[in-house]
Amino acid sequence: MVYSASRRVKPRKEDASTLDAVVLEAVVAELDATDRAAAGALGRASDAVGAADWRAAAEHSAVAQELAWKVLHTGHWTEVAPVWRAAYAAACHCAAVACTSVDAASEREVLLGALRTVDLGLMLGDTRFRAALLRLARRLETLLSAAGGGGGEGASGEGVVPARAAAVAGPSRLPSGRSLEPAREATRIALAAPRLNRPSLAYFFNEHMSQSQPALLEGATSGLALLEGAIDGWPSMGARRWTLPYLRRAAGHRTVPVELGERCLSLDCHQAVPSEHYLSLDFDEQLVRLSDFVDQLERAEEGGGRRAYLAQHALFDQVPQLRDDIAVPDYCSLSLEEEDEAEGEAEVAVAGELRINAWLGPKGTVSPLHYDRYHNLLAQVVGSKYVRLYSPLHSDRLYPHPPGLHEVSSRILDPDQADEAAFPLFDGTPFIDLLLREGETLYIPPRWWHFVEARETSFSVSFWWS
């Protein structure tokens, strides 16, 4: 029997175990026009949750998850219809509710499995069911905290580490790594990025955004956070400092994507460089619990295991507790676009979108030479990074990849190891370089090429906006 998408979904009071009935009905109806099997499975899963038929809910949600997963992993993600992301998120919600509502709901492994499912829904789904998934994640964190047994206590507030207690709770910062061989230092032989101490919005806009000029902002994370009573600026740099013990407590149970790699010769780049990035021949990405990733960070500091990197991940959308540890700098409210120049309200909304990403990894992790299409404030919360910048005026000397998936990346992975025979125009290209230290924020204008390397275990937060 084919599930009828036109049948009304009965409204239910919203809590951690329910989805918005009206939104779900619209998703099922839209999906039904594309894939009746997926729409039917999702509709039956929702009905089973409403009827407290947990075994049926688990069965039908698993079918819906599998069908959506296959579509999401076929071709480039931009070519996937958004309804599939909504369907996957809804199926993950139903699956997590079902598996925690049976007799074994109190078992720790069941709760961890359900939380992993919720995280997958948050990472791969769109925003239509994000609020419901976040409610369910909070409920699961509470149950895990009650069950005891390690990371995740922070979900109930117990993970806060006051500055005065840092000596008891653990190191006051993430551990430093071994020195680079040789250590990469800022040369400053060509150009220097201006250092600005809490510039006004008008000055920043007129002298840097509108002129497409990089700048190093001193005090941006402490002076512009505007957090009442937070005298040390962002909580992540003070009262809730992002130590390894704190990260374990606050989000240790959560599932995150990490990049893994060794050292290898990268395809068509003529350079032997650290390979834990997306251009490497042996590039691999795995889903792991944050607590396991923190363990990998500690092993990397000791020189063991594959190097792992949590790169460009929307961690703060996934874990609101960590989002509360930072604040959006006021500069992100500035725009070079006039609203009346946009073609419609949708374009204005997209242009004003702010994306906040986390970058956490050990010493030596690299973002190869590339550019972004957005304004970028890179805030260094823990540790330090070497950054080298090239003007878009010299793009033809930086050997971009041909149009396609990697067109924003250079074939020159490491500027210090460029093959002169392969890249003859690169030699002598002027650049800006600097050491981005803890507490500093770097403004990188759109289309400015940049190469970034962690000089020690590092946690950065990037703010992208158009």
Protein Blocks (a to p, Z undefined) as FASTA:
>chain_A
ZZdfkbccddddddfkbccfklmmmmmmmmmmmommlmmmmmmmmmmmmnopaklmmmmm
mmmmmmmmmmmmgcjfklpcfklmmmmmmmmmmmmmmmmmmmklmpmklmmmmmmmmmmm
mmmmcfklmmmmmmmmmmmmmmmmmngniehilmnopmpccfklmmmnocfbdcdddddd
dddddfklmbccdddehiafklmmmmmmmnopacddehklmmmnopghianlpfklmmmc
cbfklmmmmmmmpccddddddddddehklpacdfbbfkbfklccddddfklmmmmmmmmm
nopajddddehiafklmmmmlmmmpccdfklmpcfbdfklpgbfklmmmmmpccdddddd
dehiacdddddfbdcddddfbgcdddddddfklmmmnopadedjklmpcfblblklccfk
lmmmlgopacddddddehiacdddehiacddddfbdcdddddddZZ
